[in-house]
Amino acid sequence: MERVISLLFDIEKKANQIIDRANLEKTEIYEENEKAILDMETAIAEENNAKINIIIEQAEKELEKEKQQLIESSNKQLKELENNYLQNHEDIVNKVFHNIITI
């Protein structure tokens, strides 16, 4: 009877050791998974930031190009207005003067 109790005690002891090892492995696997998830999240965040930076750079280049085009267009219009003024200044003054007189 004592031998059966001793065997049962050994079996219980080994079972507890197995359970303890399983719990330890479960904890290790959980920690590894958490680390892997954090690493993956970090990698994804870095990749997204890189893509966002590329998009921002492209947008800034496009805005600078559009700004330059607007400046050039405005300068062209100013030159045209100035040329028109210089060419038609006398006629414009005469028309304004005649309009003032006729009123």
C-alpha positions in Angstrom: 0.0 0.0 0.0 2.9 2.3 0.9 4.4 1.6 -2.5 1.2 2.6 -4.3 1.0 5.8 -2.3 4.7 6.5 -3.1 4.0 5.8 -6.8 1.0 8.1 -6.8 3.0 10.8 -5.0 5.7 10.5 -7.7 3.1 10.6 -10.4 1.6 13.7 -8.9 5.0 15.3 -8.5 5.9 14.6 -12.1 2.5 15.9 -13.2 3.0 19.1 -11.3 6.5 19.4 -12.9 4.9 19.0 -16.3 2.3 21.5 -15.6 4.9 24.0 -14.2 7.0 23.5 -17.4 3.9 23.9 -19.6 3.0 27.1 -17.7 6.6 28.4 -18.1 6.6 27.6 -21.8 3.2 29.2 -22.2 4.6 32.4 -20.6 7.7 32.3 -22.7 5.6 31.8 -25.9 3.3 34.7 -24.8 6.3 37.0 -24.2 7.8 36.0 -27.6 4.5 36.7 -29.3 4.2 40.1 -27.6 7.7 41.0 -28.6 7.0 39.8 -32.2 3.8 41.9 -32.3 5.7 45.0 -30.9 8.5 44.5 -33.5 5.9 44.1 -36.3 4.0 47.2 -35.1 7.3 49.2 -35.1 8.2 48.0 -38.5 4.8 48.9 -39.9 4.9 52.3 -38.2 8.4 53.0 -39.7 7.3 51.8 -43.2 4.2 54.0 -43.0 6.2 57.0 -41.8 8.6 56.5 -44.7 5.7 56.4 -47.2 4.1 59.4 -45.6 7.4 61.3 -45.8 7.6 60.4 -49.5 4.1 61.6 -50.1 4.8 64.9 -48.2 7.9 65.5 -50.3 6.0 64.9 -53.5 3.2 67.2 -52.4 5.8 69.9 -51.5 7.4 69.6 -54.9 4.1 69.8 -56.7 3.1 72.8 -54.6 6.4 74.5 -55.3 6.0 73.8 -59.0 2.4 75.2 -59.0 3.6 78.2 -57.0 6.3 78.9 -59.6 3.8 78.6 -62.4 1.5 81.0 -60.7 4.4 83.5 -60.2 5.4 83.2 -63.9 1.7 83.6 -65.0 1.3 86.6 -62.8 4.5 88.2 -64.0 3.4 87.6 -67.6 0.0 89.2 -67.0 1.7 92.2 -65.3 4.0 92.7 -68.3 1.1 92.5 -70.7 -0.8 95.0 -68.6 2.2 97.3 -68.5 2.8 97.0 -72.2 -0.9 97.7 -72.8 -0.7 100.7 -70.6 2.5 102.0 -72.3 1.0 101.4 -75.8 -2.5 102.8 -75.1 -1.8 105.3 -72.3 -2.4 108.3 -74.6 -5.7 106.8 -75.9 -6.9 105.9 -72.4 -6.1 109.4 -71.1 -8.0 111.0 -74.0 -11.0 108.7 -73.5 -11.1 109.5 -69.8 -10.7 113.2 -70.5 -13.5 113.1 -73.1 -15.8 111.2 -70.7 -15.2 113.8 -68.0 -15.9 116.6 -70.4 -19.1 115.1 -71.7 -20.6 114.5 -68.3 
